Amino acid sequence: MNVFPRKIFLEFCSRKRITHNRGNIIHLYIKRNKNIIMNEVNTLVPLAKAIAIGVGAIAPAIGIGMIGSKAMEAIGRNPEAAGKILVPMLLAAAFAEAIAIYALVIAFSLK
């Protein structure tokens, strides 16, 4: 999405007869059309939130799946060690889940 289309920019320049100092022109354009630009930005916020939580939850989901898989393999090979495997598995799953919670907090903090 282009906030400063070339046609609008050139039309603005020709109306004001401004041929130099492009930074000030863009500043004036933003100042006069602030509501339009903010509406465009506000429409992208829900998409940014969805991407933040989606990407932030992929790695923890894969990690928790691998943790559970390897723990079940280890218990299957040595059933007597189930008590020794369970606690580290739960701790690792909790740490992986914390990363997903951080992504959720970031998604909620986007305005």
MOPAC internal coordinates of N, CA, C and O (Angstrom, degrees):
PM7 1SCF
backbone

  N    0.0000 0     0.00 0     0.00 0    0    0    0
  C    1.4430 1     0.00 0     0.00 0    1    0    0
  C    1.5274 1   107.95 1     0.00 0    2    1    0
  O    1.2310 1   120.80 1   -58.97 1    3    2    1
  N    1.3106 1   116.08 1   121.03 1    3    2    1
  C    1.4589 1   120.84 1  -177.01 1    5    3    2
  C    1.5247 1   109.10 1   -96.18 1    6    5    3
  O    1.2310 1   120.56 1   -62.07 1    7    6    5
  N    1.3239 1   116.53 1   117.93 1    7    6    5
  C    1.4585 1   121.01 1  -177.89 1    9    7    6
  C    1.5255 1   110.78 1   -75.97 1   10    9    7
  O    1.2310 1   120.22 1   149.35 1   11   10    9
  N    1.3193 1   117.18 1   -30.65 1   11   10    9
  C    1.4591 1   122.00 1  -177.80 1   13   11   10
  C    1.5277 1   109.69 1  -117.54 1   14   13   11
  O    1.2310 1   119.83 1  -100.57 1   15   14   13
  N    1.3346 1   117.93 1    79.43 1   15   14   13
  C    1.4586 1   118.32 1   177.74 1   17   15   14
  C    1.5254 1   110.56 1   -62.39 1   18   17   15
  O    1.2310 1   120.90 1   -37.00 1   19   18   17
  N    1.3156 1   115.88 1   143.00 1   19   18   17
  C    1.4624 1   121.22 1  -175.60 1   21   19   18
  C    1.5214 1   111.66 1   -60.00 1   22   21   19
  O    1.2310 1   120.08 1   139.46 1   23   22   21
  N    1.3194 1   117.45 1   -40.54 1   23   22   21
  C    1.4596 1   120.88 1  -177.60 1   25   23   22
  C    1.5276 1   111.31 1   -62.57 1   26   25   23
  O    1.2310 1   120.32 1   135.61 1   27   26   25
  N    1.3260 1   116.99 1   -44.39 1   27   26   25
  C    1.4692 1   120.81 1   179.67 1   29   27   26
  C    1.5245 1   110.06 1   -66.59 1   30   29   27
  O    1.2310 1   120.85 1   140.30 1   31   30   29
  N    1.3236 1   115.98 1   -39.70 1   31   30   29
  C    1.4565 1   120.58 1  -179.57 1   33   31   30
  C    1.5288 1   110.58 1   -63.27 1   34   33   31
  O    1.2310 1   120.19 1   134.20 1   35   34   33
  N    1.3349 1   117.24 1   -45.80 1   35   34   33
  C    1.4566 1   120.42 1  -179.33 1   37   35   34
  C    1.5212 1   111.33 1   -68.13 1   38   37   35
  O    1.2310 1   120.26 1   143.79 1   39   38   37
  N    1.3294 1   117.11 1   -36.21 1   39   38   37
  C    1.4575 1   120.52 1   176.74 1   41   39   38
  C    1.5296 1   110.22 1   -64.20 1   42   41   39
  O    1.2310 1   120.33 1   138.26 1   43   42   41
  N    1.3133 1   116.97 1   -41.74 1   43   42   41
  C    1.4648 1   121.11 1   177.58 1   45   43   42
  C    1.5173 1   110.43 1   -61.87 1   46   45   43
  O    1.2310 1   120.36 1   137.08 1   47   46   45
  N    1.3308 1   116.91 1   -42.92 1   47   46   45
  C    1.4681 1   120.69 1  -179.85 1   49   47   46
  C    1.5189 1   110.95 1   -64.19 1   50   49   47
  O    1.2310 1   119.98 1   138.87 1   51   50   49
  N    1.3345 1   117.64 1   -41.13 1   51   50   49
  C    1.4570 1   119.76 1  -177.70 1   53   51   50
  C    1.5313 1   111.33 1   -69.88 1   54   53   51
  O    1.2310 1   120.29 1   145.27 1   55   54   53
  N    1.3440 1   117.06 1   -34.73 1   55   54   53
  C    1.4596 1   119.75 1   178.49 1   57   55   54
  C    1.5186 1   111.53 1   -66.32 1   58   57   55
  O    1.2310 1   120.61 1   139.93 1   59   58   57
  N    1.3066 1   116.43 1   -40.07 1   59   58   57
  C    1.4656 1   120.57 1  -176.86 1   61   59   58
  C    1.5254 1   112.52 1   -90.36 1   62   61   59
  O    1.2310 1   120.45 1   177.19 1   63   62   61
  N    1.3409 1   116.75 1    -2.81 1   63   62   61
  C    1.4667 1   122.94 1  -177.74 1   65   63   62
  C    1.5314 1   110.97 1    52.93 1   66   65   63
  O    1.2310 1   121.68 1  -135.08 1   67   66   65
  N    1.3085 1   114.39 1    44.92 1   67   66   65
  C    1.4618 1   120.58 1   178.87 1   69   67   66
  C    1.5174 1   107.34 1  -108.08 1   70   69   67
  O    1.2310 1   120.46 1   -54.03 1   71   70   69
  N    1.3110 1   116.72 1   125.97 1   71   70   69
  C    1.4641 1   119.79 1  -178.94 1   73   71   70
  C    1.5236 1   112.41 1  -119.46 1   74   73   71
  O    1.2310 1   119.61 1   175.36 1   75   74   73
  N    1.3014 1   118.36 1    -4.64 1   75   74   73
  C    1.4574 1   121.01 1  -179.27 1   77   75   74
  C    1.5171 1   110.04 1  -135.73 1   78   77   75
  O    1.2310 1   120.97 1    -2.81 1   79   78   77
  N    1.3126 1   115.74 1   177.19 1   79   78   77
  C    1.4601 1   123.06 1   177.58 1   81   79   78
  C    1.5307 1   111.16 1    59.44 1   82   81   79
  O    1.2310 1   121.32 1  -119.12 1   83   82   81
  N    1.3123 1   115.08 1    60.88 1   83   82   81
  C    1.4621 1   122.12 1  -175.11 1   85   83   82
  C    1.5373 1   112.31 1   -60.71 1   86   85   83
  O    1.2310 1   119.25 1   145.82 1   87   86   85
  N    1.3315 1   119.04 1   -34.18 1   87   86   85
  C    1.4596 1   121.58 1  -179.58 1   89   87   86
  C    1.5152 1   112.52 1   -59.49 1   90   89   87
  O    1.2310 1   120.45 1   139.06 1   91   90   89
  N    1.3376 1   116.74 1   -40.94 1   91   90   89
  C    1.4658 1   119.76 1   178.59 1   93   91   90
  C    1.5136 1   111.49 1   -68.94 1   94   93   91
  O    1.2310 1   120.30 1   146.74 1   95   94   93
  N    1.3279 1   117.02 1   -33.26 1   95   94   93
  C    1.4648 1   120.41 1   178.74 1   97   95   94
  C    1.5284 1   109.46 1   -64.19 1   98   97   95
  O    1.2310 1   120.82 1   133.60 1   99   98   97
  N    1.3126 1   116.04 1   -46.40 1   99   98   97
  C    1.4627 1   119.75 1   179.77 1  101   99   98
  C    1.5254 1   109.75 1   -63.72 1  102  101   99
  O    1.2310 1   120.23 1   141.02 1  103  102  101
  N    1.3275 1   117.17 1   -38.98 1  103  102  101
  C    1.4546 1   120.46 1   178.04 1  105  103  102
  C    1.5371 1   110.60 1   -61.67 1  106  105  103
  O    1.2310 1   120.28 1   136.20 1  107  106  105
  N    1.3406 1   117.07 1   -43.80 1  107  106  105
  C    1.4623 1   120.11 1   177.42 1  109  107  106
  C    1.5196 1   111.25 1   -64.48 1  110  109  107
  O    1.2310 1   120.43 1   140.75 1  111  110  109
  N    1.3298 1   116.79 1   -39.25 1  111  110  109
  C    1.4646 1   121.09 1   179.16 1  113  111  110
  C    1.5262 1   110.41 1   -61.21 1  114  113  111
  O    1.2310 1   120.86 1   134.97 1  115  114  113
  N    1.3300 1   115.97 1   -45.03 1  115  114  113
  C    1.4636 1   120.25 1   179.11 1  117  115  114
  C    1.5279 1   110.35 1   -65.32 1  118  117  115
  O    1.2310 1   120.51 1   137.98 1  119  118  117
  N    1.3205 1   116.62 1   -42.02 1  119  118  117
  C    1.4587 1   120.77 1  -177.99 1  121  119  118
  C    1.5245 1   111.46 1   -63.04 1  122  121  119
  O    1.2310 1   120.36 1   138.79 1  123  122  121
  N    1.3324 1   116.91 1   -41.21 1  123  122  121
  C    1.4659 1   120.30 1  -177.67 1  125  123  122
  C    1.5249 1   112.25 1   -77.94 1  126  125  123
  O    1.2310 1   119.90 1   149.44 1  127  126  125
  N    1.3193 1   117.79 1   -30.56 1  127  126  125
  C    1.4615 1   121.63 1  -175.54 1  129  127  126
  C    1.5258 1   111.56 1  -112.72 1  130  129  127
  O    1.2310 1   120.34 1  -145.63 1  131  130  129
  N    1.3076 1   116.96 1    34.37 1  131  130  129
  C    1.4580 1   121.33 1  -175.37 1  133  131  130
  C    1.5271 1   112.16 1   -61.79 1  134  133  131
  O    1.2310 1   119.92 1   139.44 1  135  134  133
  N    1.3137 1   117.76 1   -40.56 1  135  134  133
  C    1.4695 1   120.31 1  -178.74 1  137  135  134
  C    1.5149 1   111.41 1   -65.11 1  138  137  135
  O    1.2310 1   120.11 1   140.10 1  139  138  137
  N    1.3249 1   117.39 1   -39.90 1  139  138  137
  C    1.4637 1   120.79 1   179.30 1  141  139  138
  C    1.5162 1   110.01 1   -64.42 1  142  141  139
  O    1.2310 1   120.65 1   134.25 1  143  142  141
  N    1.3279 1   116.36 1   -45.75 1  143  142  141
  C    1.4652 1   120.53 1  -178.48 1  145  143  142
  C    1.5237 1   110.06 1   -65.68 1  146  145  143
  O    1.2310 1   119.61 1   137.57 1  147  146  145
  N    1.3215 1   118.36 1   -42.43 1  147  146  145
  C    1.4636 1   120.82 1  -179.29 1  149  147  146
  C    1.5201 1   111.05 1   -65.76 1  150  149  147
  O    1.2310 1   119.76 1   145.24 1  151  150  149
  N    1.3384 1   118.05 1   -34.76 1  151  150  149
  C    1.4561 1   119.81 1   176.32 1  153  151  150
  C    1.5232 1   110.99 1   -63.85 1  154  153  151
  O    1.2310 1   120.23 1   141.23 1  155  154  153
  N    1.3452 1   117.16 1   -38.77 1  155  154  153
  C    1.4581 1   120.55 1   177.98 1  157  155  154
  C    1.5215 1   110.61 1   -65.77 1  158  157  155
  O    1.2310 1   120.45 1   139.90 1  159  158  157
  N    1.3210 1   116.74 1   -40.10 1  159  158  157
  C    1.4608 1   120.32 1   179.22 1  161  159  158
  C    1.5280 1   110.05 1   -68.30 1  162  161  159
  O    1.2310 1   119.95 1   138.19 1  163  162  161
  N    1.3105 1   117.70 1   -41.81 1  163  162  161
  C    1.4623 1   121.09 1  -178.29 1  165  163  162
  C    1.5156 1   112.35 1   -65.61 1  166  165  163
  O    1.2310 1   119.78 1   154.05 1  167  166  165
  N    1.3278 1   118.03 1   -25.95 1  167  166  165
  C    1.4602 1   119.16 1   177.55 1  169  167  166
  C    1.5168 1   111.63 1   -73.76 1  170  169  167
  O    1.2310 1   119.75 1   159.45 1  171  170  169
  N    1.3133 1   118.09 1   -20.55 1  171  170  169
  C    1.4625 1   121.18 1  -179.71 1  173  171  170
  C    1.5250 1   113.27 1   -89.58 1  174  173  171
  O    1.2310 1   119.62 1   167.91 1  175  174  173
  N    1.3083 1   118.32 1   -12.09 1  175  174  173
  C    1.4660 1   121.23 1  -177.40 1  177  175  174
  C    1.5292 1   112.28 1   -61.85 1  178  177  175
  O    1.2310 1   118.36 1   133.44 1  179  178  177
  N    1.3258 1   120.73 1   -46.56 1  179  178  177
  C    1.4729 1   118.88 1   178.15 1  181  179  178
  C    1.5306 1   112.70 1   -61.03 1  182  181  179
  O    1.2310 1   120.72 1   144.35 1  183  182  181
  N    1.3220 1   116.24 1   -35.65 1  183  182  181
  C    1.4660 1   119.60 1   177.08 1  185  183  182
  C    1.5271 1   110.60 1   -65.96 1  186  185  183
  O    1.2310 1   120.14 1   138.98 1  187  186  185
  N    1.3213 1   117.34 1   -41.02 1  187  186  185
  C    1.4657 1   121.00 1   177.77 1  189  187  186
  C    1.5187 1   111.28 1   -63.55 1  190  189  187
  O    1.2310 1   120.47 1   140.87 1  191  190  189
  N    1.3300 1   116.71 1   -39.13 1  191  190  189
  C    1.4680 1   120.10 1   177.88 1  193  191  190
  C    1.5212 1   110.73 1   -64.51 1  194  193  191
  O    1.2310 1   120.71 1   136.84 1  195  194  193
  N    1.3197 1   116.25 1   -43.16 1  195  194  193
  C    1.4674 1   119.66 1   179.83 1  197  195  194
  C    1.5189 1   111.63 1   -63.93 1  198  197  195
  O    1.2310 1   120.34 1   139.08 1  199  198  197
  N    1.3145 1   116.95 1   -40.92 1  199  198  197
  C    1.4678 1   120.23 1   178.79 1  201  199  198
  C    1.5192 1   110.36 1   -66.71 1  202  201  199
  O    1.2310 1   120.12 1   138.67 1  203  202  201
  N    1.3361 1   117.38 1   -41.33 1  203  202  201
  C    1.4667 1   120.43 1  -178.84 1  205  203  202
  C    1.5176 1   111.70 1   -61.10 1  206  205  203
  O    1.2310 1   120.07 1   133.01 1  207  206  205
  N    1.3265 1   117.48 1   -46.99 1  207  206  205
  C    1.4631 1   119.31 1  -178.28 1  209  207  206
  C    1.5222 1   110.23 1   -74.65 1  210  209  207
  O    1.2310 1   119.89 1   145.79 1  211  210  209
  N    1.3260 1   117.81 1   -34.21 1  211  210  209
  C    1.4658 1   120.45 1   179.48 1  213  211  210
  C    1.5161 1   112.62 1   -65.17 1  214  213  211
  O    1.2310 1   120.85 1   129.96 1  215  214  213
  N    1.3227 1   115.98 1   -50.04 1  215  214  213
  C    1.4689 1   120.22 1   179.60 1  217  215  214
  C    1.5172 1   110.37 1   -69.23 1  218  217  215
  O    1.2310 1   120.37 1   143.29 1  219  218  217
  N    1.3311 1   116.90 1   -36.71 1  219  218  217
  C    1.4568 1   120.63 1  -179.30 1  221  219  218
  C    1.5158 1   114.01 1   -71.05 1  222  221  219
  O    1.2310 1   120.04 1   162.82 1  223  222  221
  N    1.3193 1   117.52 1   -17.18 1  223  222  221
  C    1.4605 1   120.32 1  -179.25 1  225  223  222
  C    1.5264 1   112.96 1   -99.56 1  226  225  223
  O    1.2310 1   119.82 1   167.46 1  227  226  225
  N    1.3183 1   117.95 1   -12.54 1  227  226  225
  C    1.4704 1   120.36 1  -177.61 1  229  227  226
  C    1.5259 1   111.15 1   -66.40 1  230  229  227
  O    1.2310 1   120.08 1   127.33 1  231  230  229
  N    1.3227 1   117.46 1   -52.67 1  231  230  229
  C    1.4723 1   120.79 1  -176.73 1  233  231  230
  C    1.5311 1   112.48 1   -62.88 1  234  233  231
  O    1.2310 1   118.96 1   133.79 1  235  234  233
  N    1.3411 1   119.60 1   -46.21 1  235  234  233
  C    1.4647 1   118.20 1   177.16 1  237  235  234
  C    1.5307 1   113.00 1   -61.46 1  238  237  235
  O    1.2310 1   120.21 1   144.17 1  239  238  237
  N    1.3236 1   117.20 1   -35.83 1  239  238  237
  C    1.4708 1   119.70 1   179.06 1  241  239  238
  C    1.5247 1   110.60 1   -64.81 1  242  241  239
  O    1.2310 1   120.61 1   136.32 1  243  242  241
  N    1.3187 1   116.44 1   -43.68 1  243  242  241
  C    1.4671 1   119.88 1   177.33 1  245  243  242
  C    1.5228 1   110.26 1   -64.93 1  246  245  243
  O    1.2310 1   120.68 1   137.45 1  247  246  245
  N    1.3361 1   116.31 1   -42.55 1  247  246  245
  C    1.4624 1   120.45 1   179.96 1  249  247  246
  C    1.5166 1   113.22 1   -62.20 1  250  249  247
  O    1.2310 1   120.27 1   135.90 1  251  250  249
  N    1.3197 1   117.09 1   -44.10 1  251  250  249
  C    1.4638 1   120.19 1   179.81 1  253  251  250
  C    1.5241 1   110.12 1   -66.43 1  254  253  251
  O    1.2310 1   120.34 1   142.19 1  255  254  253
  N    1.3180 1   116.95 1   -37.81 1  255  254  253
  C    1.4639 1   119.72 1   176.43 1  257  255  254
  C    1.5160 1   112.32 1   -62.49 1  258  257  255
  O    1.2310 1   120.77 1   137.99 1  259  258  257
  N    1.3263 1   116.14 1   -42.01 1  259  258  257
  C    1.4729 1   119.51 1   178.82 1  261  259  258
  C    1.5281 1   111.24 1   -68.36 1  262  261  259
  O    1.2310 1   120.33 1   140.89 1  263  262  261
  N    1.3251 1   116.97 1   -39.11 1  263  262  261
  C    1.4686 1   120.50 1   178.59 1  265  263  262
  C    1.5262 1   110.21 1   -60.71 1  266  265  263
  O    1.2310 1   120.71 1   131.19 1  267  266  265
  N    1.3225 1   116.24 1   -48.81 1  267  266  265
  C    1.4716 1   119.87 1   179.48 1  269  267  266
  C    1.5173 1   112.17 1   -63.23 1  270  269  267
  O    1.2310 1   120.71 1   139.53 1  271  270  269
  N    1.3212 1   116.25 1   -40.47 1  271  270  269
  C    1.4647 1   120.53 1  -179.78 1  273  271  270
  C    1.5231 1   111.55 1   -62.39 1  274  273  271
  O    1.2310 1   120.62 1   131.15 1  275  274  273
  N    1.3061 1   116.42 1   -48.85 1  275  274  273
  C    1.4717 1   120.29 1  -178.50 1  277  275  274
  C    1.5285 1   111.54 1   -67.49 1  278  277  275
  O    1.2310 1   120.53 1   144.61 1  279  278  277
  N    1.3354 1   116.59 1   -35.39 1  279  278  277
  C    1.4714 1   118.70 1   177.77 1  281  279  278
  C    1.5279 1   110.79 1   -65.55 1  282  281  279
  O    1.2310 1   120.52 1   138.62 1  283  282  281
  N    1.3256 1   116.61 1   -41.38 1  283  282  281
  C    1.4691 1   119.20 1   178.94 1  285  283  282
  C    1.5274 1   111.34 1   -66.92 1  286  285  283
  O    1.2310 1   120.53 1   143.99 1  287  286  285
  N    1.3355 1   116.59 1   -36.01 1  287  286  285
  C    1.4733 1   119.83 1   175.73 1  289  287  286
  C    1.5275 1   110.40 1   -62.61 1  290  289  287
  O    1.2310 1   121.15 1   135.34 1  291  290  289
  N    1.3395 1   115.40 1   -44.66 1  291  290  289
  C    1.4690 1   119.11 1  -178.87 1  293  291  290
  C    1.5186 1   111.21 1   -65.11 1  294  293  291
  O    1.2310 1   119.82 1   139.37 1  295  294  293
  N    1.3209 1   117.96 1   -40.63 1  295  294  293
  C    1.4651 1   120.82 1   179.04 1  297  295  294
  C    1.5253 1   110.03 1   -67.94 1  298  297  295
  O    1.2310 1   120.69 1   144.48 1  299  298  297
  N    1.3186 1   116.29 1   -35.52 1  299  298  297
  C    1.4656 1   119.80 1   177.62 1  301  299  298
  C    1.5190 1   112.02 1   -64.94 1  302  301  299
  O    1.2310 1   120.01 1   144.43 1  303  302  301
  N    1.3176 1   117.58 1   -35.57 1  303  302  301
  C    1.4692 1   120.97 1   179.05 1  305  303  302
  C    1.5234 1   112.05 1   -76.14 1  306  305  303
  O    1.2310 1   121.23 1   143.46 1  307  306  305
  N    1.3413 1   115.26 1   -36.54 1  307  306  305
  C    1.4584 1   119.43 1  -176.33 1  309  307  306
  C    1.5296 1   108.84 1  -139.07 1  310  309  307
  O    1.2310 1   119.63 1   -94.00 1  311  310  309
  N    1.3206 1   118.32 1    86.00 1  311  310  309
  C    1.4689 1   121.26 1  -175.96 1  313  311  310
  C    1.5297 1   114.19 1   -62.26 1  314  313  311
  O    1.2310 1   119.86 1   154.72 1  315  314  313
  N    1.3277 1   117.86 1   -25.28 1  315  314  313
  C    1.4674 1   119.42 1  -179.84 1  317  315  314
  C    1.5306 1   112.02 1   -69.56 1  318  317  315
  O    1.2310 1   120.03 1   158.90 1  319  318  317
  N    1.3226 1   117.55 1   -21.10 1  319  318  317
  C    1.4636 1   121.09 1  -177.50 1  321  319  318
  C    1.5316 1   112.71 1   -90.71 1  322  321  319
  O    1.2310 1   119.71 1  -167.46 1  323  322  321
  N    1.3178 1   118.16 1    12.54 1  323  322  321
  C    1.4702 1   121.34 1  -176.79 1  325  323  322
  C    1.5293 1   111.73 1   -59.81 1  326  325  323
  O    1.2310 1   120.05 1   140.21 1  327  326  325
  N    1.3056 1   117.51 1   -39.79 1  327  326  325
  C    1.4653 1   120.90 1   179.70 1  329  327  326
  C    1.5223 1   112.33 1   -65.86 1  330  329  327
  O    1.2310 1   120.43 1   144.87 1  331  330  329
  N    1.3478 1   116.79 1   -35.13 1  331  330  329
  C    1.4684 1   120.74 1   179.55 1  333  331  330
  C    1.5297 1   111.70 1   -77.29 1  334  333  331
  O    1.2310 1   120.26 1   156.43 1  335  334  333
  N    1.3049 1   117.11 1   -23.57 1  335  334  333
  C    1.4663 1   120.36 1  -177.57 1  337  335  334
  C    1.5251 1   111.25 1   -88.49 1  338  337  335
  O    1.2310 1   120.15 1   148.40 1  339  338  337
  N    1.3127 1   117.32 1   -31.60 1  339  338  337
  C    1.4565 1   121.50 1  -172.80 1  341  339  338
  C    1.5287 1   113.19 1   -62.31 1  342  341  339
  O    1.2310 1   119.89 1   132.99 1  343  342  341
  N    1.3203 1   117.82 1   -47.01 1  343  342  341
  C    1.4741 1   120.76 1  -175.96 1  345  343  342
  C    1.5272 1   111.57 1   -64.82 1  346  345  343
  O    1.2310 1   118.57 1   130.94 1  347  346  345
  N    1.3539 1   120.33 1   -49.06 1  347  346  345
  C    1.4738 1   118.39 1   177.38 1  349  347  346
  C    1.5351 1   112.91 1   -62.65 1  350  349  347
  O    1.2310 1   121.11 1   146.66 1  351  350  349
  N    1.3579 1   115.48 1   -33.34 1  351  350  349
  C    1.4618 1   118.30 1   178.05 1  353  351  350
  C    1.5280 1   110.69 1   -64.21 1  354  353  351
  O    1.2310 1   119.99 1   135.48 1  355  354  353
  N    1.3194 1   117.62 1   -44.52 1  355  354  353
  C    1.4630 1   120.87 1   179.89 1  357  355  354
  C    1.5320 1   111.63 1   -65.75 1  358  357  355
  O    1.2310 1   120.40 1   141.74 1  359  358  357
  N    1.3273 1   116.84 1   -38.26 1  359  358  357
  C    1.4710 1   119.84 1   177.06 1  361  359  358
  C    1.5301 1   111.19 1   -64.22 1  362  361  359
  O    1.2310 1   120.44 1   135.06 1  363  362  361
  N    1.3089 1   116.77 1   -44.94 1  363  362  361
  C    1.4687 1   120.21 1   179.51 1  365  363  362
  C    1.5234 1   110.80 1   -63.90 1  366  365  363
  O    1.2310 1   120.14 1   140.21 1  367  366  365
  N    1.3236 1   117.33 1   -39.79 1  367  366  365
  C    1.4639 1   120.30 1   177.72 1  369  367  366
  C    1.5260 1   110.81 1   -65.08 1  370  369  367
  O    1.2310 1   120.03 1   141.90 1  371  370  369
  N    1.3130 1   117.54 1   -38.10 1  371  370  369
  C    1.4697 1   120.74 1   178.57 1  373  371  370
  C    1.5229 1   111.36 1   -65.50 1  374  373  371
  O    1.2310 1   120.23 1   139.17 1  375  374  373
  N    1.3330 1   117.16 1   -40.83 1  375  374  373
  C    1.4648 1   120.02 1   178.09 1  377  375  374
  C    1.5253 1   111.20 1   -66.46 1  378  377  375
  O    1.2310 1   120.47 1   141.79 1  379  378  377
  N    1.3256 1   116.71 1   -38.21 1  379  378  377
  C    1.4661 1   119.64 1   177.40 1  381  379  378
  C    1.5244 1   110.60 1   -66.97 1  382  381  379
  O    1.2310 1   120.17 1   141.52 1  383  382  381
  N    1.3069 1   117.28 1   -38.48 1  383  382  381
  C    1.4660 1   120.79 1   179.15 1  385  383  382
  C    1.5212 1   111.08 1   -67.65 1  386  385  383
  O    1.2310 1   119.88 1   150.15 1  387  386  385
  N    1.3256 1   117.84 1   -29.85 1  387  386  385
  C    1.4668 1   120.93 1   178.55 1  389  387  386
  C    1.5197 1   110.86 1   -61.88 1  390  389  387
  O    1.2310 1   119.93 1   145.77 1  391  390  389
  N    1.3172 1   117.73 1   -34.23 1  391  390  389
  C    1.4627 1   120.57 1   178.48 1  393  391  390
  C    1.5258 1   110.11 1   -64.44 1  394  393  391
  O    1.2310 1   120.13 1   139.32 1  395  394  393
  N    1.3206 1   117.35 1   -40.68 1  395  394  393
  C    1.4651 1   120.50 1   176.99 1  397  395  394
  C    1.5232 1   111.07 1   -64.78 1  398  397  395
  O    1.2310 1   120.24 1   144.34 1  399  398  397
  N    1.3162 1   117.15 1   -35.66 1  399  398  397
  C    1.4657 1   120.15 1   178.42 1  401  399  398
  C    1.5278 1   110.09 1   -67.82 1  402  401  399
  O    1.2310 1   119.88 1   142.91 1  403  402  401
  N    1.3418 1   117.83 1   -37.09 1  403  402  401
  C    1.4636 1   120.55 1   175.54 1  405  403  402
  C    1.5259 1   110.33 1   -61.28 1  406  405  403
  O    1.2310 1   120.05 1   138.68 1  407  406  405
  N    1.3245 1   117.51 1   -41.32 1  407  406  405
  C    1.4661 1   120.73 1   178.48 1  409  407  406
  C    1.5287 1   110.23 1   -63.71 1  410  409  407
  O    1.2310 1   120.19 1   141.62 1  411  410  409
  N    1.3134 1   117.24 1   -38.38 1  411  410  409
  C    1.4572 1   121.58 1   177.91 1  413  411  410
  C    1.5260 1   110.80 1   -64.08 1  414  413  411
  O    1.2310 1   120.17 1   138.04 1  415  414  413
  N    1.3082 1   117.28 1   -41.96 1  415  414  413
  C    1.4716 1   121.43 1   178.64 1  417  415  414
  C    1.5217 1   109.86 1   -63.43 1  418  417  415
  O    1.2310 1   119.91 1   138.00 1  419  418  417
  N    1.3216 1   117.77 1   -42.00 1  419  418  417
  C    1.4652 1   121.10 1   178.32 1  421  419  418
  C    1.5237 1   110.31 1   -64.14 1  422  421  419
  O    1.2310 1   120.26 1   138.84 1  423  422  421
  N    1.3269 1   117.10 1   -41.16 1  423  422  421
  C    1.4616 1   119.88 1   178.87 1  425  423  422
  C    1.5295 1   111.04 1   -63.05 1  426  425  423
  O    1.2310 1   120.12 1   141.67 1  427  426  425
  N    1.3170 1   117.37 1   -38.33 1  427  426  425
  C    1.4649 1   120.24 1   178.37 1  429  427  426
  C    1.5284 1   112.21 1   -71.96 1  430  429  427
  O    1.2310 1   120.04 1   153.46 1  431  430  429
  N    1.3245 1   117.52 1   -26.54 1  431  430  429
  C    1.4594 1   120.06 1  -177.42 1  433  431  430
  C    1.5285 1   112.83 1   -81.51 1  434  433  431
  O    1.2310 1   119.34 1   166.17 1  435  434  433
  N    1.3402 1   118.87 1   -13.83 1  435  434  433
  C    1.4608 1   120.61 1   176.74 1  437  435  434
  C    1.5175 1   109.55 1   -69.23 1  438  437  435
  O    1.2310 1   121.26 1   -44.05 1  439  438  437
  N    1.3155 1   115.20 1   135.95 1  439  438  437
  C    1.4806 1   119.15 1  -178.67 1  441  439  438
  C    1.5013 1   110.38 1  -111.33 1  442  441  439
  O    1.2310 1   120.10 1   180.00 1  443  442  441

